[in-house]
Amino acid sequence: MVAAPRLPLTPDQLKGLREQLARAAETVASAPGSAAAAQWAQLASWLYDSFVRRRPRFVRLGSQRYSRSARAQTGLTPFRLEAARHGRQPRTECRSVKRAPAPAAVAERLGVKEDQAVIRRENWYFTDSEPMQAGITYIPLEIADMSDVASAQRLGAGGLYRRLEDLGYPMHHMREEVHARMPSPEEAAALCLPPGVPVLDVLHTSYDSHERPFEVTRFVVRADLGALDYEISIED
């Protein structure tokens, strides 16, 4: 096979790649061990190596993504700031804003009771029309209730963290717990993941200057296209 181009893919090219990978997966699943399955598996491997592994990764910029000065200068949300630095075209979809029970891990980090009602915001993030990550955000009712954060899908310049600052909750520092895992079937389908590709699970907690947690977001990031970059000061 000839070498594939390393230029950014157009939306039509991405669609075609996904369709070929899907056909390969269906063929292998329906007739494992057959000659056709072996050919499709070889093609799927080549397509994935050529168009995915060789592409520059979309790097999550750790603490830099939450810079207040950058947000004030550009009006960009953390994800859009990263996309601008990578020369990528971003798109976000807020798919729901509602009250929901706090999952156990979220309740523990927010310091609220498990299943206590919180504001839940679900966002999906795309670069160059390709799904990159999902983010489910949880905020206590006493902070966000009766504000745009509790009801509006679009939050304007600066996004969520600017609105939280307006409510008196600027981020002083944050904690992010990261681990790799296999996606659920629903996550794999929504992120258009090829078979066998894991995700990075990033549990983010925001704290104010009094060490009080006020926001938790669980990000689910494609491990084949995403990467993490943290610069951390060393304590004495």
Beta strands, then each sheet from edge to edge (+ up, - down):
strand 1: 58-60
strand 2: 90-101
strand 3: 117-127
strand 4: 130-140
strand 5: 173-181
strand 6: 199-207
strand 7: 213-222
strand 8: 226-228
sheet 1: 1+ 8+
sheet 2: 2+ 3- 4+ 7- 6+ 5-
end
